[in-house]
């Protein structure tokens, strides 16, 4: 299994030599009928200025971009069926809401002026949208990209090659944005992306007033997004928190790190994508649920505390606890002390009892040693 984001040699179709690199990749995807979309790097690295996009709107826009292909920069109206647009969703009832989101949101995209000077462009993504009233799956949506976005496409020479199967399987809007970013940089020599917390919030489209406390942002945005990406993408994501020197040493910046999976892990990821969505969260969190038979109760088996590095731990709740209560200390250092303290008692400790025990140890560790 190749990396989703591998860059193949781009065979330029005759007459399309003048296209930007992003659009040439879109042409290859169309000609070979590949299940990918070529997203301009400028869009992946953009920030939301007003509003945000839900997961459904983000997926829909990617499908519209793929439908337009190498012609996306042209002054023309594109047509996509509702069946194509709704992806894995069964009904059409959300399409109008999704289109309204795409027309309303304003993003800030880094670009250049006509003189080649660095600039920031504020723009909507769509200029217009016309939806047929019929609820038939073969009814269509006609759309046009905004003029400013078309100019970005014309000049875009770096891109994210996004796997449609992974994109449609991801549930969190924030996981979708982080996945796009990973697709953008995974083939670079330097796979580290550092930014201030406020900048990261804008890139992910976190609404103003949500997750103001970094512990909440870490738990509900970063940790949950990491869990989805690690399970479904061909790479994993880690982050390092960079703290300031003021009172309480608040987190000022985040360093994101993307790591390609080895062949065995890639094959397991491919198998997971082929499995039904039902039960995926349980598999991600390390639980296995057995359906009740007749009057027999449901049996839930939970995994014990990991024996190896927490950097490879799929249980996001364990990671969130050490992030929230570990005082900034290395999670493997705390885990080593926890295993030593608990000894053989740890073998049979699972579920809520394990989480409470782990949280208590993290708190006592910081009480004894102070914050890192």
TITORMI-873528 format. One record per residue (C-alpha): residue number from 1; residue in one letter; x, y, z. Coordinates in pm, whole numbers. Each point is the difference from the previous one (the first is absolute). Layout:
<nodes>
NUM / a / X / Y / Z
...
</nodes>
This chain:
<nodes>
1 / x / 0 / 0 / 0
2 / x / 152 / 333 / -107
3 / x / -25 / 311 / 208
4 / x / -314 / 195 / -87
5 / x / 216 / 304 / -47
6 / x / 275 / -152 / -216
7 / x / 89 / 232 / -287
8 / x / 1 / -186 / -331
9 / x / 164 / 135 / -313
10 / x / -245 / 245 / -151
11 / x / -76 / -83 / -363
12 / x / -118 / 327 / -147
13 / x / -282 / -30 / -252
14 / x / 68 / 176 / -326
15 / x / -136 / 354 / 17
16 / x / 8 / 14 / 381
17 / x / 370 / 81 / 44
18 / x / -83 / 350 / 125
19 / x / -216 / -127 / 288
20 / x / 116 / 36 / 358
21 / x / 146 / -310 / 165
22 / x / -315 / -45 / 211
23 / x / -220 / -7 / -311
24 / x / 237 / -234 / -187
25 / x / -34 / -247 / 287
26 / x / -379 / 43 / -22
27 / x / 28 / -94 / -370
28 / x / 194 / -318 / 84
29 / x / -261 / -93 / 261
30 / x / -279 / 43 / -256
31 / x / 172 / -190 / -282
32 / x / 90 / -292 / 224
33 / x / -332 / 12 / 188
34 / x / 180 / 3 / 337
35 / x / -185 / 36 / 331
36 / x / 186 / 316 / 97
37 / x / -44 / 374 / -16
38 / x / 275 / 255 / -66
39 / x / -42 / 285 / 250
40 / x / 204 / 318 / -40
41 / x / 247 / 37 / 283
42 / x / -111 / 360 / 40
43 / x / -350 / -122 / 89
44 / x / 131 / -265 / 241
45 / x / 205 / 266 / 182
46 / x / -277 / 261 / -5
47 / x / -171 / 141 / 308
48 / x / -369 / 60 / 60
49 / x / -71 / 371 / 31
50 / x / -378 / -12 / 47
51 / x / -204 / -307 / 77
52 / x / 120 / -356 / -30
53 / x / -88 / -314 / -192
54 / x / -150 / -316 / 142
55 / x / 131 / -342 / -100
56 / x / -271 / -45 / -265
57 / x / 83 / 332 / -166
58 / x / 372 / -75 / -4
59 / x / -59 / -337 / -162
60 / x / -246 / 147 / -252
61 / x / 246 / 268 / -109
62 / x / 272 / -262 / -56
63 / x / -242 / -202 / -214
64 / x / -89 / 313 / -200
65 / x / 369 / 79 / -49
66 / x / 62 / -354 / -124
67 / x / -299 / 21 / -235
68 / x / 134 / 321 / -157
69 / x / 346 / -157 / -37
70 / x / 260 / 187 / -208
71 / x / -271 / 236 / -129
72 / x / -75 / 139 / 348
73 / x / 172 / 330 / -80
74 / x / -216 / 68 / -306
75 / x / -294 / 241 / -16
76 / x / -267 / -264 / -27
77 / x / -285 / -161 / 190
78 / x / 63 / -353 / 123
79 / x / -266 / -263 / 59
80 / x / 2 / -275 / 263
81 / x / -282 / -238 / 89
82 / x / -138 / -3 / 351
83 / x / 90 / -368 / 20
84 / x / 365 / 87 / -63
85 / x / -8 / 300 / 230
86 / x / -143 / -167 / 308
87 / x / 285 / -254 / 13
88 / x / -76 / -274 / 251
89 / x / -310 / 176 / 132
90 / x / -331 / -149 / -119
91 / x / -230 / 303 / -14
92 / x / -2 / 334 / -181
93 / x / -141 / 204 / 286
94 / x / 335 / 147 / 104
95 / x / 111 / 120 / -344
96 / x / -163 / 345 / 15
97 / x / 150 / 66 / 345
98 / x / 342 / -110 / -125
99 / x / -21 / 229 / -303
100 / x / -103 / 292 / 220
101 / x / 307 / -60 / 218
102 / x / 231 / -1 / -303
103 / x / -149 / 323 / -133
104 / x / 16 / 176 / 336
105 / x / 341 / -89 / 143
106 / x / 301 / 227 / -62
107 / x / 353 / -140 / 2
108 / x / 339 / 171 / -1
109 / x / 237 / -151 / -255
110 / x / 364 / 90 / -52
111 / x / 68 / 83 / -362
112 / x / 191 / 250 / -213
113 / x / -103 / 321 / -174
114 / x / 14 / 51 / -375
115 / x / 351 / 140 / 62
116 / x / 108 / -318 / 175
117 / x / -2 / 151 / 349
118 / x / -113 / -211 / 302
119 / x / -357 / 79 / 97
120 / x / -299 / -127 / 197
121 / x / -330 / -41 / -180
122 / x / -334 / 2 / 185
123 / x / -265 / -181 / -199
124 / x / -297 / -233 / -14
125 / x / 48 / -338 / -167
126 / x / -312 / -5 / -218
127 / x / -145 / 281 / -212
128 / x / -336 / -164 / -59
129 / x / -198 / -319 / 49
130 / x / -324 / -120 / -159
131 / x / -165 / -312 / 140
132 / x / -274 / -185 / -181
133 / x / -309 / -34 / 217
134 / x / -50 / -366 / -81
135 / x / 116 / -237 / 274
136 / x / 95 / -265 / -253
137 / x / 361 / -106 / 51
138 / x / 72 / 79 / -364
139 / x / -121 / 359 / 34
140 / x / 288 / 243 / -22
141 / x / 174 / 293 / 162
142 / x / 153 / 263 / -227
143 / x / 286 / 200 / 149
144 / x / 270 / 252 / -79
145 / x / 319 / 62 / 193
146 / x / 71 / 358 / 106
147 / x / 227 / 208 / -223
148 / x / 263 / 35 / 271
149 / x / 8 / -373 / 67
150 / x / 41 / -69 / -373
151 / x / 303 / 231 / -2
152 / x / 149 / -199 / 287
153 / x / -50 / -321 / -199
154 / x / 170 / 156 / -305
155 / x / 315 / 77 / 202
156 / x / 9 / -296 / 241
157 / x / 320 / -202 / -34
158 / x / -25 / -209 / 317
159 / x / -284 / -225 / 99
160 / x / -141 / -263 / 235
161 / x / -92 / -330 / -166
162 / x / -296 / -99 / 217
163 / x / -136 / -356 / 8
164 / x / -378 / 18 / -47
165 / x / -61 / -320 / 195
166 / x / 181 / 136 / 304
167 / x / -162 / 343 / -33
168 / x / -352 / -144 / -13
169 / x / 72 / -230 / 296
170 / x / 121 / 279 / 230
171 / x / -279 / 140 / 217
172 / x / 149 / 306 / 170
173 / x / 31 / 330 / -186
174 / x / 328 / 57 / 180
175 / x / 135 / -344 / -91
176 / x / -75 / 82 / -364
177 / x / 210 / 318 / 16
178 / x / 289 / -173 / 175
179 / x / -14 / -285 / -250
180 / x / 22 / 246 / -291
181 / x / 301 / 162 / 164
182 / x / 166 / -339 / 44
183 / x / -60 / -84 / -368
184 / x / 164 / 331 / -90
185 / x / 329 / -53 / 186
186 / x / 39 / -377 / 50
187 / x / 240 / -31 / -297
188 / x / 216 / 291 / 106
189 / x / 334 / -57 / 164
190 / x / -119 / 213 / 292
191 / x / -339 / -130 / 114
192 / x / -33 / 246 / 287
193 / x / -251 / 286 / -7
194 / x / 23 / 258 / 278
195 / x / -254 / 274 / 69
196 / x / -145 / 209 / 279
197 / x / -310 / -134 / 172
198 / x / -222 / 281 / -136
199 / x / 125 / -69 / -350
200 / x / -70 / -371 / 37
201 / x / -351 / 72 / 123
202 / x / -67 / 216 / -308
203 / x / 140 / -263 / -237
204 / x / -222 / -267 / 152
205 / x / -302 / 230 / 1
206 / x / -62 / -18 / 375
207 / x / -284 / 249 / 73
208 / x / 81 / 298 / 218
209 / x / -87 / -73 / 361
210 / x / 35 / -379 / -36
211 / x / 268 / -192 / 191
212 / x / 152 / 315 / 150
213 / x / 192 / -206 / 253
214 / x / 289 / -179 / -171
215 / x / -71 / -317 / 198
216 / x / -345 / -10 / -164
217 / x / 150 / 77 / -341
218 / x / 255 / -277 / 46
219 / x / -259 / -255 / 115
220 / x / -288 / 79 / -237
221 / x / 186 / 114 / -310
222 / x / 358 / -127 / -17
223 / x / -35 / -334 / 180
224 / x / -323 / -100 / -175
225 / x / 135 / 104 / -340
226 / x / 321 / -194 / 60
227 / x / -196 / -313 / 90
228 / x / -196 / 11 / -327
229 / x / 303 / 78 / -216
230 / x / 220 / -263 / 160
231 / x / -270 / -262 / -62
232 / x / -93 / 90 / -359
233 / x / 287 / 185 / -173
234 / x / 328 / -132 / -137
235 / x / 187 / 213 / 252
236 / x / -26 / 92 / 366
237 / x / 6 / 339 / 168
238 / x / 166 / 110 / 323
239 / x / 33 / 341 / 156
240 / x / 230 / 180 / 239
241 / x / -122 / 286 / 213
242 / x / 221 / 307 / 33
243 / x / -64 / 192 / 320
244 / x / 67 / 362 / 81
245 / x / 178 / 135 / 304
246 / x / -290 / 189 / 157
247 / x / -221 / -94 / 292
248 / x / -109 / -362 / -28
249 / x / 217 / -40 / -309
250 / x / -287 / 2 / -251
251 / x / 35 / -191 / -327
252 / x / 89 / 258 / -266
253 / x / 78 / -216 / -302
254 / x / -38 / -353 / -128
255 / x / 243 / -201 / -209
256 / x / -181 / -259 / -216
257 / x / 200 / -302 / -118
258 / x / -117 / -247 / -267
259 / x / 154 / -348 / -33
260 / x / -56 / -249 / -285
261 / x / -125 / -341 / 110
262 / x / 203 / -310 / -74
263 / x / -134 / -261 / -244
264 / x / -167 / -214 / 266
265 / x / -185 / 296 / 152
266 / x / -103 / 123 / -345
267 / x / -154 / -339 / -75
268 / x / -192 / 7 / 328
269 / x / -123 / 348 / -87
270 / x / -123 / -125 / -338
271 / x / -186 / -283 / 172
272 / x / -162 / 245 / 242
273 / x / -123 / 215 / -289
274 / x / -164 / -310 / -148
275 / x / -180 / -80 / 325
276 / x / -347 / 139 / 82
277 / x / -4 / 339 / 168
278 / x / -206 / -152 / 283
279 / x / 238 / -95 / 279
280 / x / 288 / 212 / -133
281 / x / 12 / 221 / 306
282 / x / 5 / -305 / 228
283 / x / 287 / -145 / -200
284 / x / 182 / 334 / 13
285 / x / -35 / 27 / 377
286 / x / 111 / -357 / 58
287 / x / -337 / -144 / 95
288 / x / -173 / -302 / -148
289 / x / -373 / -30 / 38
290 / x / -184 / -331 / -35
291 / x / -371 / 24 / -81
292 / x / -234 / -149 / 260
293 / x / -147 / -338 / -93
294 / x / -350 / -70 / 137
295 / x / 17 / 92 / 370
296 / x / 378 / 0 / 22
297 / x / 144 / 341 / 92
298 / x / 233 / 198 / -225
299 / x / 365 / -75 / 71
300 / x / 244 / 287 / -30
301 / x / 369 / -81 / -2
302 / x / 245 / 282 / 65
303 / x / 372 / -4 / -50
304 / x / 239 / 40 / 295
305 / x / 259 / 274 / 32
306 / x / 250 / -2 / -293
307 / x / 331 / -175 / 58
308 / x / 190 / 203 / -260
309 / x / 33 / 369 / -83
310 / x / -311 / 215 / 34
311 / x / 100 / 164 / -327
312 / x / -161 / -303 / -169
313 / x / -298 / -22 / 235
314 / x / -339 / -7 / -181
315 / x / -194 / 81 / 318
316 / x / -58 / 376 / -24
317 / x / -147 / 16 / 348
318 / x / 326 / -116 / 159
319 / x / 188 / 259 / -208
320 / x / -244 / 276 / 89
321 / x / 34 / -75 / 373
322 / x / 378 / 24 / -4
323 / x / -18 / 316 / -212
324 / x / -249 / 163 / 237
325 / x / 150 / -109 / 332
326 / x / 364 / -89 / -80
327 / x / 135 / 349 / 54
328 / x / 184 / 8 / -331
329 / x / 224 / -296 / 87
330 / x / 83 / -259 / -267
331 / x / -288 / -249 / -11
332 / x / 235 / -301 / -23
333 / x / 187 / 117 / 311
334 / x / -326 / 10 / 195
335 / x / -113 / -332 / -148
336 / x / 324 / -166 / 107
337 / x / -52 / 119 / 357
338 / x / -363 / -115 / -10
339 / x / 92 / -352 / -112
340 / x / 268 / -23 / 269
341 / x / -238 / 119 / 274
342 / x / -289 / -224 / -102
343 / x / 199 / -315 / -74
344 / x / -209 / -313 / -59
345 / x / -320 / 182 / 103
346 / x / 7 / 172 / -338
347 / x / -61 / -326 / -189
348 / x / -365 / -19 / 105
349 / x / -80 / 371 / 9
350 / x / -225 / 107 / -291
351 / x / -282 / 238 / -85
352 / x / -107 / 279 / 236
353 / x / 211 / -138 / 283
354 / x / 309 / 31 / -218
355 / x / -81 / 356 / -109
356 / x / -61 / 115 / 359
357 / x / 321 / -168 / 120
358 / x / 203 / 152 / -285
359 / x / -143 / 348 / 64
360 / x / 77 / -27 / 370
361 / x / 359 / -102 / -68
362 / x / 53 / 286 / -246
363 / x / -125 / 249 / 259
364 / x / 219 / -143 / 277
365 / x / 302 / -5 / -235
366 / x / -38 / 374 / -59
367 / x / -63 / 68 / 370
368 / x / 329 / -168 / 85
369 / x / 213 / 144 / -280
370 / x / -178 / 321 / -99
371 / x / -66 / 98 / -358
372 / x / 257 / -72 / -268
</nodes>
